[in-house]
Amino acid sequence: MKQAMKHAWKQAGALLLMSSLLVVAACSSGGGASTSTQPQAPAGSTTPADNSGSAVKKEVTLSLRHTQIKETSKTRLKILEDVVKKTEEKNPGLKIELEGMDENVNRDQKLKAEMAAGNPPKIFEMFGGADTKLYVKAGRLLDLTDFLVESGLKDKFVNLEEFTVDGRVYGLPIGGYAEGFFYNKKLFAELGLSVPKTWDEFIAVNEKLKAAGKVPLALAAKDGWVNAMLFNTILERNAGMPAIEGLVSGTHKWTDPEMVKALSDYASLVNADYFTKGALGLPYSDQGAQFLRGEAGMVFTGSWDATRYSGDEAGDLKGQIGFFPFPAVSGGKGDQTSINAGYSNGFGFSKDLTEEQKQMVYAFIKEHFNEEVQKRMLVEDRVLPSMKLSDLSGADPLITEVIQTINNASSTWRAYDAVVQPPVKLAVENSLQELIGKVKTPEQVAERLQKEQDKANQSK
């Protein structure tokens, strides 16, 4: 959902941008949104119910940045383009200018710099959790709460938690996701393998795949976020969400035994040669390609890849790919039958809007967030709907299997990078690459991460 840069530059740049954002937040506390009080509507503004969905009175331009630039995102981009076209047709004089950008560049570089400078696009893709909280603190996001209530949209979403700060809503999830293992059912059957339910069974499956000349776990580690997906769940299984949340409050540390155990478990997969050889030099798309060629038995990724794995690109494996959650870890403090699933990827909207632009933002929201579009995303793009749908017919069997896996889970939880601060997220990604490259030990990584965590916590 990303371009790799030199680790030291990337880390330093992120810290600098975060510092800038916090300075902006402090300077704008008199007139910007606050995380401790509920923002008030601008004086003289009309109510959201009055200014949404009406035809624009004069020419209005809205910039819209999306991240649907990959070949696998063509369907999602087409749906977005259709929404934009329909919004423009209903509002003569409106022009929505689309800009596509790599997801990592947008999240970790471009958007942070724009938020610090105060000039983000009018509509943009962003992540919930820590990112949303930071931008609210900086006073950059449009408060959507009153509009959502007045329009009747608020109760139609499955979960708005990751875009909610102090009871106010500042963003809308585009769709849901779940992370787990996609696996080659045909290969599993040939080798007599069963879906593993425990860590020991998981290791045994890896060993049998390796003995058969297959790559157990397809991995392309050039982009740090890819490695963090699998680690994210290993961390939850070992430490549990209270401990992950405690990293920010200071009640838990990366050097705690369960945290080091999670790093050690990840490193053990590296040391056993279960991952793709030369993974550090491979871009994200390569791990899916290796999996679909039948060279790898499993790949850990998100439900967004269901489109690729159930479409024509799957070739002979079409209909032969399944999905299962990460197995239980003996002695782990997390919820051992849970799954990382949520609604963290969405749209944010700039607070810096004229009244006419705000009306058109509301018009765009109504055209994008409705049952018709959500059903298209589910059926055509295999995206888990972020809104409550009355009709789920026509969904692909693989995405249905993902939905069933979520429904069978004991609980769902948000990703670690929606909890920890962005500089810590980048440090985790860089450190995992060091583990994959076998240049650092789990203990050394834990020490480094705690130093980054201390800096981030102190900057509050």
C-alpha positions in Angstrom: 0.0 0.0 0.0 5.0 2.0 -0.6 9.3 3.6 -1.9 12.2 2.7 0.3 14.8 5.2 1.3 18.1 5.1 3.2 17.3 4.2 6.8 19.2 6.9 8.6 17.8 9.7 6.4 14.3 8.3 6.6 14.4 8.1 10.4 15.9 11.6 10.9 13.4 13.1 8.4 10.5 11.6 10.2 11.6 12.9 13.5 12.1 16.4 12.1 8.7 16.4 10.6 7.1 15.2 13.8 8.8 17.9 15.7 7.5 20.5 13.3 4.0 19.2 13.7 4.2 19.5 17.4 5.5 23.1 17.2 2.6 23.9 14.8 0.2 22.3 17.2 1.5 24.5 20.1 1.4 27.6 18.0 -2.1 27.0 16.7 -3.7 26.0 20.0 -5.7 29.2 20.2 -7.6 28.7 16.9 -7.0 25.0 15.9 -8.8 21.9 16.9 -8.0 20.6 20.4 -7.8 17.1 21.6 -9.1 18.2 25.1 -12.2 20.1 24.0 -14.8 19.6 21.4 -14.3 22.0 18.4 -17.1 24.5 17.8 -18.6 25.3 14.4 -17.2 28.5 12.8 -19.2 31.6 13.5 -21.7 32.3 10.8 -21.5 28.9 9.2 -24.6 27.0 8.1 -25.4 23.6 9.6 -24.0 20.5 7.9 -27.5 19.4 6.9 -28.0 22.7 5.0 -24.7 22.9 3.2 -24.3 19.3 2.0 -25.3 17.9 -1.4 -26.5 21.3 -2.9 -25.3 22.4 -6.3 -22.2 24.6 -6.1 -22.9 28.3 -6.8 -19.6 29.1 -8.4 -16.5 27.3 -9.6 -14.9 25.3 -6.9 -11.7 23.1 -7.1 -10.8 20.4 -4.6 -7.5 18.5 -4.7 -7.8 14.8 -3.9 -4.8 12.6 -3.2 -5.1 8.8 -3.4 -2.7 5.9 -3.3 -4.3 3.7 -5.9 -1.3 3.7 -8.3 -0.4 0.0 -8.5 -1.6 -2.4 -11.2 -3.5 -4.3 -8.5 -5.4 -1.1 -7.5 -6.9 -0.4 -11.0 -10.4 -1.5 -9.9 -10.4 0.6 -6.8 -9.1 3.6 -8.8 -11.9 3.2 -11.3 -14.5 3.2 -8.5 -13.0 6.4 -7.1 -13.0 8.0 -10.6 -16.6 7.1 -11.0 -17.5 8.7 -7.6 -15.6 11.8 -8.6 -17.3 12.0 -12.0 -20.8 11.6 -10.4 -20.0 14.3 -7.8 -18.9 16.7 -10.4 -22.0 16.0 -12.6 -24.3 16.7 -9.7 -22.5 19.9 -8.9 -21.8 22.0 -12.0 -18.7 24.2 -11.5 -17.0 21.6 -9.3 -13.6 20.3 -10.3 -11.9 17.5 -8.3 -8.2 17.1 -9.2 -6.9 13.6 -8.6 -3.3 13.0 -7.6 -1.9 9.5 -7.2 1.0 8.8 -4.9 2.8 5.8 -3.4 1.3 5.0 0.0 4.5 5.1 2.0 5.6 8.3 0.4 2.2 9.9 1.2 2.1 8.7 4.7 5.6 8.9 5.9 6.9 11.9 4.0 4.6 14.1 1.9 1.6 14.3 4.1 3.6 14.9 7.3 5.5 17.8 5.6 2.3 19.3 4.3 0.6 19.1 7.7 3.6 20.8 9.3 3.4 23.6 6.6 -0.3 23.8 6.8 -1.0 23.0 3.1 -2.3 19.4 2.8 -4.7 18.5 -0.1 -8.3 19.2 0.5 -9.1 15.5 0.4 -6.4 12.9 1.1 -5.9 9.3 2.1 -4.6 8.9 5.6 -4.4 6.4 8.4 -6.3 6.4 11.6 -5.0 6.0 15.1 -1.7 7.8 15.9 -1.7 9.7 12.6 -5.2 11.1 13.0 -4.5 12.1 16.6 -1.3 13.9 15.6 -3.1 15.9 12.8 -6.0 16.7 15.1 -3.5 18.1 17.6 -1.9 20.2 14.9 -5.4 21.6 14.0 -5.3 20.4 10.4 -8.4 18.1 10.1 -12.0 18.9 9.4 -14.4 17.9 12.2 -17.0 15.7 10.5 -19.1 14.9 13.6 -22.0 17.2 13.1 -22.3 16.5 9.4 -22.3 12.8 10.0 -25.0 13.0 12.6 -27.2 15.4 10.6 -26.8 13.4 7.4 -27.6 10.1 9.1 -24.3 8.6 8.1 -22.6 8.2 11.5 -24.5 5.0 12.5 -24.0 3.4 9.1 -20.3 2.7 9.6 -19.1 -0.5 11.2 -16.4 1.3 13.3 -15.1 4.9 13.4 -12.8 4.4 16.4 -9.5 4.9 14.6 -10.7 8.3 13.3 -12.3 9.5 16.5 -10.5 11.8 19.0 -12.2 12.9 22.2 -15.6 11.8 20.8 -15.2 13.8 17.5 -14.8 12.2 14.1 -12.1 13.5 11.8 -11.9 10.9 9.0 -13.8 8.1 7.4 -12.5 4.5 6.7 -12.5 3.5 3.0 -12.8 -0.1 3.9 -11.7 -2.7 6.4 -8.8 -5.2 6.4 -7.6 -8.3 8.1 -4.1 -9.7 8.1 -3.2 -13.4 8.0 -1.8 -16.2 5.9 -2.9 -16.8 2.3 -1.9 -20.4 1.5 -1.6 -22.7 -1.5 -4.4 -25.2 -0.8 -3.2 -27.4 -3.7 0.3 -27.6 -2.4 -0.9 -28.2 1.2 -3.0 -31.2 -0.1 -0.1 -32.6 -2.1 2.2 -32.5 1.0 -0.4 -33.7 3.4 -0.3 -30.4 5.4 -3.1 -29.0 7.6 -3.7 -25.4 8.6 -1.6 -24.9 11.8 -3.3 -23.9 15.0 -0.2 -23.6 17.2 3.3 -22.2 16.8 4.8 -25.7 16.9 2.5 -26.8 14.1 3.4 -23.7 12.2 7.1 -24.5 12.4 6.4 -28.1 11.3 4.5 -26.9 8.2 7.5 -24.6 7.4 9.9 -27.4 7.7 7.9 -29.7 5.4 7.6 -27.0 2.8 11.3 -26.3 3.0 12.1 -30.1 2.7 9.9 -30.2 -0.4 12.0 -27.5 -2.1 9.5 -24.8 -1.6 9.9 -21.4 0.1 7.7 -21.6 3.2 7.0 -17.9 3.5 7.1 -15.5 0.5 8.6 -12.2 1.6 9.7 -9.0 -0.2 11.5 -7.0 2.5 12.7 -3.9 0.6 9.8 -1.9 2.0 9.8 -2.0 5.8 6.0 -1.9 6.3 5.8 -5.4 4.6 8.0 -7.0 7.3 6.1 -5.3 10.0 2.8 -7.0 9.2 3.9 -10.4 10.3 5.9 -9.0 13.3 2.8 -7.1 14.3 0.8 -10.3 14.9 3.8 -12.1 16.5 4.1 -9.1 18.9 0.4 -9.2 19.8 0.5 -13.0 20.4 3.5 -12.7 22.8 2.8 -9.4 24.5 -0.9 -8.6 24.1 -2.5 -5.3 23.2 -2.3 -3.8 26.8 1.5 -4.1 26.6 1.7 -2.5 23.1 -0.5 0.4 24.3 1.7 0.6 27.4 4.7 1.5 25.2 3.2 4.9 24.7 2.1 5.5 28.3 5.5 4.2 29.6 4.1 1.3 31.6 5.8 -1.2 29.2 9.0 -1.2 27.4 10.4 -2.8 24.2 13.0 -4.4 26.4 10.4 -6.3 28.4 10.8 -10.1 28.2 7.6 -10.7 26.1 8.7 -7.9 23.6 12.1 -9.5 23.2 10.5 -12.9 22.8 8.4 -11.5 19.9 11.6 -10.2 18.2 13.3 -13.5 18.9 10.4 -15.5 17.3 10.6 -13.3 14.2 14.4 -13.8 14.1 14.0 -17.5 14.4 12.0 -17.6 11.1 14.8 -15.7 9.5 17.5 -17.9 10.9 15.7 -21.1 9.8 15.7 -19.7 6.2 11.9 -19.8 5.9 11.7 -16.5 4.0 12.5 -15.8 0.4 16.2 -15.6 -0.3 17.4 -12.0 -1.0 14.1 -10.6 0.4 15.7 -7.3 1.3 16.2 -6.4 -2.3 12.6 -7.3 -3.4 9.7 -4.9 -3.8 6.3 -5.7 -2.3 4.7 -7.0 -5.5 7.4 -9.7 -5.8 6.2 -11.7 -2.8 2.8 -12.1 -4.3 4.3 -13.1 -7.7 6.4 -15.8 -6.1 3.4 -17.1 -4.2 1.3 -17.2 -7.3 4.0 -19.0 -9.3 3.6 -21.9 -6.8 7.2 -21.4 -5.4 6.0 -20.5 -1.9 3.5 -22.2 0.3 2.3 -19.2 2.3 2.4 -15.4 2.3 1.4 -13.2 5.2 -0.4 -10.1 4.0 -3.6 -8.2 4.2 -7.0 -8.9 2.7 -6.4 -6.2 0.1 -4.4 -8.8 -1.8 -7.5 -11.1 -2.1 -8.2 -9.3 -5.4 -4.9 -10.5 -6.8 -5.1 -14.0 -5.4 -8.6 -14.7 -6.6 -8.4 -13.0 -10.0 -7.0 -14.1 -13.4 -3.4 -13.4 -12.2 -3.7 -16.4 -9.9 -3.6 -18.6 -13.0 -3.7 -22.3 -12.1 -4.1 -21.4 -8.4 -7.3 -19.5 -9.0 -9.8 -21.0 -6.5 -6.9 -22.9 -4.8 -5.9 -20.3 -2.3 -7.2 -20.1 1.2 -6.8 -17.9 4.3 -6.1 -18.6 7.9 -5.1 -16.5 11.0 -1.7 -16.6 12.8 -1.5 -19.6 15.1 -1.4 -19.5 18.9 1.9 -19.0 20.7 2.3 -21.1 23.8 2.7 -18.9 26.9 1.8 -15.7 25.1 0.0 -12.9 26.9 -2.1 -11.9 23.9 -5.5 -13.2 22.7 -4.4 -16.3 20.9 -7.4 -16.7 18.6 -7.7 -13.0 17.7 -6.9 -11.4 14.4 -5.5 -8.0 13.4 -8.5 -6.5 11.6 -9.8 -3.0 11.5 -10.7 0.1 9.6 -7.5 2.3 9.6 -7.1 3.4 6.0 -9.4 6.2 5.1 -10.0 9.7 3.9 -9.2 12.8 5.8 -10.2 16.4 4.9 -8.4 19.6 5.3 -9.8 22.1 7.9 -8.7 24.9 5.6 -11.8 25.1 3.4 -14.0 27.9 2.1 -17.7 27.4 2.8 -18.2 26.4 -0.9 -15.4 23.8 -0.7 -16.8 22.4 2.5 -20.2 22.0 0.8 -18.5 20.0 -2.0 -16.5 17.9 0.5 -19.8 16.9 2.0 -21.2 16.1 -1.4 -18.2 13.9 -2.2 -18.6 12.0 1.1 -22.3 11.3 0.3 -21.3 10.0 -3.1 -18.5 7.8 -1.9 -19.9 6.5 1.4 -23.1 4.7 0.5 -24.3 1.2 0.1 -23.9 1.2 -3.7 -20.2 2.1 -3.7 -19.4 -0.1 -0.7 -21.1 -3.1 -2.5 -19.0 -2.3 -5.6 -15.8 -2.3 -3.5 -16.7 -5.6 -1.9 -17.7 -7.4 -5.1 -15.4 -5.8 -7.7 -12.3 -5.1 -5.5 -12.7 -7.6 -2.6 -12.5 -4.8 0.0 -14.1 -5.5 3.3 -16.9 -2.9 3.6 -16.5 -0.2 6.2 -20.3 0.4 6.3 -23.1 -1.9 7.3 -24.4 -3.6 4.1 -27.8 -5.2 3.8 -26.7 -7.3 0.8 -23.4 -9.3 0.7 -24.3 -11.4 -2.3 -21.8 -11.8 -5.1 -18.7 -11.6 -2.9 -15.7 -13.7 -4.0 -15.3 -17.0 -2.1 -11.8 -16.0 -1.0 -12.9 -12.7 0.5 -15.9 -14.5 2.0 -13.4 -16.9 3.7 -11.6 -13.8 5.1 -14.8 -12.4 6.4 -15.7 -15.8 8.0 -12.2 -15.9 9.6 -12.8 -12.4 11.2 -16.3 -13.5 12.4 -14.8 -16.6 14.0 -12.0 -14.7 15.8 -12.3 -14.2 19.5 -11.5 -10.5 19.1 -10.0 -8.0 16.6 -7.3 -5.4 17.4 -5.7 -2.5 15.7 -2.2 -2.6 14.3 0.7 -1.5 16.4 1.5 1.4 14.1 -1.9 2.9 14.9 -0.7 2.9 18.6 2.9 4.0 18.6 4.2 7.3 17.3 5.3 7.5 13.6 9.1 7.7 14.5 8.8 4.5 16.5 6.9 2.8 13.6 9.8 3.7 11.2 12.4 2.5 13.8 10.5 -0.9 14.0 10.5 -1.2 10.2 14.2 -0.4 9.9 15.1 -2.8 12.8 13.2 -5.7 11.3 15.3 -5.2 8.1 18.4 -5.4 10.3 17.1 -8.7 11.8 16.4 -10.0 8.3 19.9 -9.0 7.3 21.2 -10.7 10.4 23.2 -7.6 11.4 21.5 -7.1 14.8 20.3 -9.4 17.5 16.7 -9.2 19.0 18.2 -7.8 22.2 20.1 -5.0 20.3 16.9 -4.2 18.4 14.9 -4.0 21.6 17.4 -1.5 23.1 17.3 0.7 20.0 13.5 0.6 19.9 13.2 1.6 23.5 15.5 4.6 23.0 13.2 5.7 20.1 10.1 5.1 22.2 11.6 7.2 25.1 12.3 10.1 22.7 8.8 9.9 21.2 7.1 9.8 24.6 9.1 12.7 25.9 8.2 14.8 22.9 4.5 14.7 24.0 
